[in-house]
Amino acid sequence: MKKWLPYPIVFFAVLMIGIWYMESLKTVPSITYFPENETNQFRSASTTLNLVPGKDSSSHISWQTKSTTDKPAYLRQDITFLFANGELRGVHSSWKQHVRTLSYGLSLPAREDAFWQSISLHHAEIHESPDSITGIQQSTADKLYVYTDASKEHSFHAPNSKGEKEIQTKLQHLTSQRLESNWSELARHFGLQLHDYIVFGLTDLQKYETSALPGMGQKQTHEIVGKLWEGIYKNYLLPAVKYKQNGLTSHMPCILLDTKNSEIIVLFDFNGKPYKLIQQIPPQN
């Protein structure tokens, strides 16, 4: 039903620059979208970002994900991405068989004023019989604004004062400028006109848990987004996790939905080199 066109994708070196972290973890070769299971659901799922005061004068970003299904699944997988001011700062992938719960946590130094964003995909593959394979997926996300005042770090998830609203606007503007510049460069490289597409960043995928993509129903949205995660996992996450030792810089991937609902394009860069993925959208019956 879906086809990822074979643009040359090399496996990349992954860079540890600034506060860019990854874990050495086993990964499986794919996340696969299956028809939705009707009896096993996620009991809970979350992605959280918080500022934690340190013992000395420094503070840290607490980055955590956790998900639990109603019943143990043949395969449980969680993946998560972390961005600061639009730049990739962390990626994590984990999997276990015959369990209900997966969890992960990491502490990162809060060294700069930043708009932190994280998105996670929680996935379960369920084998009810040799001929019946189904699945469930859920994405979660969080965001955190961190700023320094009087040599001390502060944070908020949503502004509660005029001062915090000004900080939110400043950090969002910085992030938007950085991403718009990067996405425009990528689009020019591939000869794309952004005005022909509905454009959004990777972290915005989470809102389509409860709302439909433009021009689609909710059921089709879940299938399209579920299959989109397959390509993101294979072509964006796996190279980063596998080749972390030699260094990587990257921006938040840009997702382009064709206004005719015929395809979704994902643009991203690794160490300044552009890449493109295309997912065809089958016509609705």
C-alpha distance (Angstrom), angle and dihedral (degrees) to the residues before:
residue distance angle dihedral
M1 . . .
K2 3.80 . .
K3 3.78 129.7 .
W4 3.77 129.8 -164.5
L5 3.81 106.0 -153.3
P6 3.82 112.5 -129.3
Y7 3.81 103.4 -112.4
P8 3.81 109.9 168.3
I9 3.76 106.8 -88.5
V10 3.78 116.5 178.0
F11 3.74 121.4 -167.6
F12 3.71 107.4 -102.5
A13 3.74 139.3 -142.9
V14 3.76 112.2 -111.4
L15 3.74 119.0 -137.5
M16 3.74 130.8 -143.9
I17 3.80 102.3 -152.5
G18 3.79 128.4 155.1
I19 3.79 103.5 -23.4
W20 3.80 99.0 -19.0
Y21 3.79 113.1 141.3
M22 3.76 140.1 176.8
E23 3.77 137.6 172.0
S24 3.80 126.1 -124.4
L25 3.76 98.2 -122.5
K26 3.75 137.4 151.8
T27 3.77 113.8 -103.2
V28 3.74 131.4 -165.2
P29 3.80 118.7 -130.6
S30 3.77 97.6 -109.4
I31 3.75 151.1 4.5
T32 3.79 106.0 -134.3
Y33 3.77 126.4 -159.7
F34 3.81 113.1 -133.6
P35 3.81 130.5 178.1
E36 3.78 109.6 -76.2
N37 3.79 118.4 -88.5
E38 3.78 111.4 -127.6
T39 3.81 99.9 -157.5
N40 3.82 106.6 40.5
Q41 3.80 116.8 62.6
F42 3.78 138.0 163.2
R43 3.78 109.0 -85.3
S44 3.80 89.4 -166.2
A45 3.80 138.1 -6.6
S46 3.78 131.2 174.3
T47 3.78 147.5 165.2
T48 3.81 116.0 -161.1
L49 3.79 135.9 -174.6
N50 3.80 121.4 -170.6
L51 3.80 138.6 163.8
V52 3.80 111.8 -122.2
P53 3.84 120.9 -165.4
G54 3.78 113.3 -123.4
K55 3.81 128.8 -136.0
D56 3.78 89.6 -110.5
S57 3.80 124.5 39.4
S58 3.81 94.0 -70.5
S59 3.80 128.7 90.2
H60 3.78 131.6 -151.8
I61 3.78 137.9 -142.3
S62 3.80 112.0 -121.8
W63 3.82 109.0 -148.9
Q64 3.82 114.3 -171.8
T65 3.78 139.8 164.9
K66 3.78 130.9 -177.7
S67 3.79 136.1 169.8
T68 3.81 135.3 177.1
T69 3.80 129.2 -170.5
D70 3.80 125.9 -151.9
K71 3.81 91.2 -114.2
P72 3.82 134.9 15.2
A73 3.80 112.5 -83.5
Y74 3.78 130.1 -145.7
L75 3.81 87.5 -119.4
R76 3.80 129.4 12.1
Q77 3.80 119.8 -168.4
D78 3.79 132.8 176.9
I79 3.79 125.6 -177.5
T80 3.78 127.3 -179.2
F81 3.80 139.2 -176.7
L82 3.80 129.7 -158.5
F83 3.82 125.8 -158.5
A84 3.82 132.9 -177.8
N85 3.80 117.4 -162.7
G86 3.81 88.1 -16.8
E87 3.81 96.5 -52.3
L88 3.80 124.1 114.7
R89 3.80 111.0 -108.2
G90 3.77 103.6 162.5
V91 3.80 144.8 9.1
H92 3.78 131.0 -175.8
S93 3.79 136.3 -178.3
S94 3.79 128.1 -175.6
W95 3.78 137.1 168.3
K96 3.79 139.8 179.3
Q97 3.78 135.3 175.8
H98 3.80 127.0 -124.4
V99 3.80 96.4 6.4
R100 3.80 135.5 117.6
T101 3.81 101.1 -150.9
L102 3.79 136.5 53.5
S103 3.80 123.7 177.0
Y104 3.78 137.9 175.1
G105 3.78 137.4 179.9
L106 3.79 137.7 178.6
S107 3.80 134.9 174.9
L108 3.83 119.0 -142.0
P109 3.81 129.1 -175.1
A110 3.80 113.6 -103.2
R111 3.79 97.2 -137.5
E112 3.78 101.8 155.0
D113 3.77 146.4 28.3
A114 3.78 101.8 -88.0
F115 3.78 148.4 159.5
W116 3.80 102.8 -129.6
Q117 3.82 119.8 -159.4
S118 3.78 131.0 178.8
I119 3.79 133.3 -179.2
S120 3.80 127.5 -174.5
L121 3.78 135.2 -170.5
H122 3.80 117.1 -147.9
H123 3.80 112.5 -161.3
A124 3.79 136.9 -179.4
E125 3.80 128.2 -174.0
I126 3.80 112.4 -156.4
H127 3.82 125.0 -161.1
E128 3.78 108.8 -167.3
S129 3.81 91.6 165.3
P130 3.84 136.7 -10.3
D131 3.80 88.6 -92.5
S132 3.79 98.2 41.3
I133 3.80 120.7 70.1
T134 3.79 118.3 164.6
G135 3.77 134.6 160.5
I136 3.78 147.7 -161.6
Q137 3.79 128.9 -145.1
Q138 3.77 134.6 -175.6
S139 3.78 131.2 173.6
T140 3.80 125.9 -151.5
A141 3.79 131.5 -175.2
D142 3.78 143.6 -177.0
K143 3.79 138.4 -172.0
L144 3.78 133.6 -158.1
Y145 3.80 133.6 -171.3
V146 3.81 114.5 -147.0
Y147 3.80 124.5 -172.6
T148 3.80 139.1 163.1
D149 3.79 123.0 -121.4
A150 3.81 122.7 173.4
S151 3.83 89.9 -7.8
K152 3.80 91.4 -57.0
E153 3.82 127.9 108.7
H154 3.79 119.7 -122.9
S155 3.80 131.8 180.0
F156 3.79 144.7 -170.4
H157 3.79 137.1 179.8
A158 3.79 94.3 -151.0
P159 3.82 126.0 12.2
N160 3.82 117.2 -99.9
S161 3.79 98.9 178.9
K162 3.79 141.9 34.3
G163 3.81 89.8 -102.8
E164 3.80 92.4 52.8
K165 3.80 90.7 46.7
E166 3.83 88.9 55.3
I167 3.80 90.6 49.5
Q168 3.82 90.7 48.8
T169 3.81 90.8 51.2
K170 3.81 91.9 47.8
L171 3.82 95.1 49.2
Q172 3.81 93.8 42.6
H173 3.80 89.9 50.0
L174 3.81 91.6 50.4
T175 3.80 90.9 49.4
S176 3.81 94.0 45.2
Q177 3.80 92.6 49.5
R178 3.78 91.7 50.4
L179 3.79 94.2 47.6
E180 3.80 96.0 42.0
S181 3.80 89.7 53.0
N182 3.80 92.2 48.5
W183 3.81 94.9 44.1
S184 3.83 92.0 47.7
E185 3.81 89.8 52.3
L186 3.79 91.4 50.2
A187 3.81 92.2 47.4
R188 3.81 91.9 50.3
H189 3.79 90.7 49.4
F190 3.80 91.1 56.0
G191 3.80 95.4 38.8
L192 3.81 94.6 -113.1
Q193 3.79 127.4 148.5
L194 3.79 109.2 -141.8
H195 3.81 92.1 -153.9
D196 3.83 87.7 67.3
Y197 3.82 90.2 64.4
I198 3.77 143.4 53.2
V199 3.81 100.8 -115.8
F200 3.80 127.9 -154.9
G201 3.79 140.3 146.6
L202 3.78 128.9 -105.3
T203 3.81 93.9 -102.0
D204 3.82 90.2 58.7
L205 3.81 90.3 66.4
Q206 3.79 88.0 84.1
K207 3.80 93.7 70.0
Y208 3.81 89.6 64.1
E209 3.78 88.9 70.9
T210 3.79 87.2 84.7
S211 3.81 105.2 16.7
A212 3.79 131.0 54.4
L213 3.77 126.9 -114.9
P214 3.82 110.9 -105.2
G215 3.79 110.8 -77.1
M216 3.82 94.1 9.7
G217 3.77 137.8 95.5
Q218 3.79 122.9 -118.0
K219 3.81 94.3 -105.3
Q220 3.80 92.8 52.4
T221 3.81 90.1 44.6
H222 3.82 91.5 55.8
E223 3.80 91.0 50.6
I224 3.82 95.1 45.4
V225 3.81 93.2 46.5
G226 3.82 91.7 43.9
K227 3.79 90.9 54.6
L228 3.80 91.0 43.4
W229 3.80 88.9 60.3
E230 3.83 88.2 57.2
G231 3.79 90.9 63.6
I232 3.80 94.6 41.0
Y233 3.80 90.5 52.3
K234 3.80 95.2 47.5
N235 3.79 99.9 39.8
Y236 3.80 104.9 28.9
L237 3.80 109.6 24.8
L238 3.79 103.0 35.6
P239 3.83 96.4 53.2
A240 3.81 89.7 49.7
V241 3.81 94.8 49.8
K242 3.80 94.9 42.9
Y243 3.78 99.2 46.5
K244 3.78 101.3 35.8
Q245 3.80 96.4 125.9
N246 3.81 98.6 73.8
G247 3.78 99.8 47.7
L248 3.80 140.6 -97.5
T249 3.79 140.4 -155.2
S250 3.79 119.2 -170.4
H251 3.80 141.7 157.7
M252 3.79 128.7 -136.4
P253 3.83 108.3 -75.4
C254 3.78 116.8 -105.8
I255 3.82 117.7 -132.5
L256 3.80 118.6 -154.1
L257 3.80 120.0 -165.9
D258 3.79 112.2 -162.7
T259 3.81 109.3 -123.3
K260 3.83 87.9 -131.8
N261 3.84 89.8 56.2
S262 3.81 91.6 -124.1
E263 3.80 99.7 120.7
I264 3.79 147.2 0.8
I265 3.80 119.5 -138.3
V266 3.81 125.2 -161.6
L267 3.81 117.7 -159.2
F268 3.80 123.1 -169.3
D269 3.79 142.1 148.6
F270 3.77 136.4 -134.6
N271 3.80 116.2 -162.6
G272 3.79 89.5 -20.1
K273 3.80 94.9 -51.2
P274 3.83 114.6 122.7
Y275 3.80 125.5 -130.9
K276 3.79 134.1 -176.6
L277 3.79 133.3 -160.3
I278 3.79 124.3 -170.4
Q279 3.79 126.7 -159.4
Q280 3.79 116.6 -170.8
I281 3.81 115.9 -139.2
P282 3.82 112.5 -142.5
P283 3.80 115.7 -132.4
Q284 3.79 115.9 -99.4
N285 3.78 116.0 -108.6
